[in-house]
Amino acid sequence: GPLAPGASVTLTANGGSAGATWTAVDGTHTVKANVDDINRITESDETNNIMNKQIVVSPGKPDLVVTDISWDPASPASGYAVTMRATIKNQGSVSTPAGVIHGVLFT
């Protein structure tokens, strides 16, 4: 419907020359919004229809944390071998690299 003087509305991309979505890639990018891009409406000022804004896309990274420590046997006796275990979790936004060992140091 009509947009009254002083009113505003938020529009979401749903197609057009740039498509409905963009696959983010690392780096700083400029997003350009151009209202009335094909001049459907005769306006009092046609020079203020474009806004540019920068978006910074950071690379996702793994984030490893230790969530538990255990040992075997559960009740070790002096002089006997004890096997240590750590449960780790990746709470990051991407997987750890393939082929890289998830090492844990026990002290």
The 8 nearest C-alpha neighbors of each residue, nearest first, counted from 0:
[[1, 2, 3, 8, 6, 7, 4, 10],
 [0, 2, 3, 4, 6, 7, 8, 40],
 [1, 3, 6, 0, 4, 7, 8, 5],
 [2, 4, 6, 1, 5, 7, 0, 8],
 [3, 5, 6, 2, 7, 1, 8, 42],
 [6, 4, 3, 7, 2, 8, 1, 9],
 [7, 5, 3, 4, 2, 8, 1, 9],
 [8, 6, 5, 9, 2, 3, 4, 10],
 [7, 9, 10, 6, 2, 11, 3, 5],
 [10, 8, 11, 7, 12, 6, 34, 2],
 [9, 11, 8, 12, 13, 7, 34, 32],
 [12, 10, 13, 9, 19, 14, 20, 8],
 [11, 13, 19, 14, 10, 20, 18, 15],
 [14, 12, 19, 11, 18, 15, 20, 10],
 [15, 13, 18, 19, 12, 16, 17, 20],
 [14, 16, 18, 17, 13, 19, 12, 20],
 [15, 17, 18, 14, 19, 13, 12, 20],
 [18, 16, 15, 14, 19, 20, 21, 12],
 [19, 17, 14, 15, 16, 20, 13, 21],
 [18, 20, 13, 14, 12, 17, 21, 15],
 [21, 19, 18, 22, 12, 13, 17, 14],
 [22, 20, 23, 19, 18, 17, 24, 12],
 [21, 23, 24, 20, 25, 19, 18, 56],
 [22, 24, 21, 56, 25, 26, 20, 57],
 [25, 23, 56, 26, 22, 58, 57, 27],
 [26, 24, 56, 57, 58, 23, 27, 55],
 [25, 27, 56, 55, 28, 24, 57, 58],
 [26, 28, 55, 54, 56, 53, 29, 25],
 [29, 27, 54, 53, 55, 26, 30, 56],
 [28, 30, 53, 52, 54, 51, 31, 27],
 [29, 31, 52, 51, 53, 28, 32, 54],
 [30, 32, 51, 50, 29, 33, 52, 49],
 [33, 31, 50, 49, 34, 51, 30, 48],
 [32, 34, 49, 36, 48, 31, 35, 50],
 [33, 35, 36, 48, 32, 49, 37, 38],
 [36, 34, 38, 37, 39, 33, 40, 48],
 [35, 37, 34, 33, 38, 48, 39, 49],
 [36, 38, 35, 39, 34, 40, 33, 41],
 [39, 37, 35, 40, 36, 41, 45, 34],
 [38, 40, 37, 35, 41, 36, 42, 34],
 [41, 39, 38, 42, 35, 37, 45, 36],
 [42, 40, 39, 38, 43, 45, 44, 35],
 [43, 41, 44, 45, 40, 38, 35, 39],
 [42, 44, 45, 41, 46, 40, 47, 48],
 [45, 43, 42, 46, 47, 48, 41, 40],
 [44, 46, 47, 42, 48, 43, 41, 38],
 [45, 47, 44, 48, 49, 43, 42, 33],
 [48, 46, 45, 49, 44, 50, 34, 33],
 [47, 49, 34, 33, 46, 45, 50, 35],
 [50, 48, 33, 32, 47, 34, 51, 31],
 [49, 51, 32, 31, 52, 33, 48, 47],
 [52, 50, 31, 30, 29, 32, 49, 53],
 [53, 51, 30, 29, 31, 54, 50, 28],
 [54, 52, 29, 28, 30, 55, 27, 51],
 [53, 55, 28, 27, 29, 56, 52, 30],
 [56, 54, 27, 26, 57, 28, 53, 25],
 [57, 55, 25, 26, 27, 24, 54, 58],
 [58, 56, 25, 59, 55, 26, 24, 27],
 [57, 59, 25, 60, 56, 24, 26, 93],
 [60, 58, 92, 93, 57, 61, 91, 25],
 [59, 61, 93, 92, 91, 58, 62, 94],
 [60, 62, 91, 93, 95, 92, 94, 89],
 [63, 61, 91, 90, 89, 60, 64, 92],
 [62, 64, 89, 88, 90, 61, 87, 65],
 [65, 63, 88, 87, 66, 89, 62, 90],
 [64, 66, 87, 86, 67, 88, 85, 63],
 [65, 67, 86, 87, 64, 88, 68, 85],
 [66, 68, 86, 85, 65, 69, 87, 84],
 [69, 67, 85, 84, 86, 70, 66, 83],
 [68, 70, 84, 83, 85, 67, 71, 73],
 [71, 69, 83, 82, 84, 73, 72, 81],
 [72, 70, 73, 82, 81, 83, 69, 75],
 [71, 73, 75, 74, 70, 81, 82, 76],
 [72, 74, 71, 70, 75, 69, 81, 82],
 [75, 73, 72, 76, 71, 70, 81, 77],
 [76, 74, 72, 73, 81, 77, 79, 71],
 [75, 77, 79, 78, 74, 80, 72, 81],
 [76, 78, 79, 75, 80, 81, 74, 72],
 [77, 79, 76, 80, 75, 81, 74, 72],
 [80, 78, 77, 76, 81, 75, 72, 82],
 [81, 79, 82, 78, 75, 76, 72, 77],
 [80, 82, 71, 72, 83, 79, 70, 75],
 [83, 81, 71, 70, 80, 84, 72, 69],
 [84, 82, 70, 69, 81, 71, 85, 68],
 [85, 83, 69, 68, 70, 82, 86, 71],
 [86, 84, 68, 67, 87, 69, 65, 83],
 [85, 87, 67, 66, 65, 68, 84, 88],
 [86, 88, 65, 64, 66, 85, 63, 89],
 [89, 87, 64, 63, 90, 65, 66, 86],
 [88, 90, 63, 62, 91, 61, 64, 87],
 [89, 91, 62, 88, 63, 61, 92, 64],
 [92, 90, 61, 62, 89, 93, 60, 63],
 [91, 93, 59, 60, 61, 90, 94, 62],
 [94, 92, 61, 60, 59, 91, 95, 89],
 [95, 93, 61, 96, 92, 89, 91, 60],
 [94, 96, 61, 97, 93, 99, 89, 60],
 [97, 95, 99, 94, 98, 61, 100, 93],
 [98, 96, 99, 95, 94, 100, 101, 93],
 [97, 99, 96, 100, 95, 101, 94, 102],
 [100, 98, 97, 96, 101, 95, 102, 94],
 [101, 99, 102, 98, 97, 96, 95, 103],
 [100, 102, 99, 103, 95, 87, 63, 98],
 [103, 101, 100, 104, 99, 87, 85, 105],
 [102, 104, 105, 101, 85, 84, 87, 65],
 [105, 103, 106, 102, 85, 83, 84, 101],
 [104, 106, 103, 83, 85, 84, 68, 102],
 [105, 104, 103, 83, 68, 84, 85, 82]]
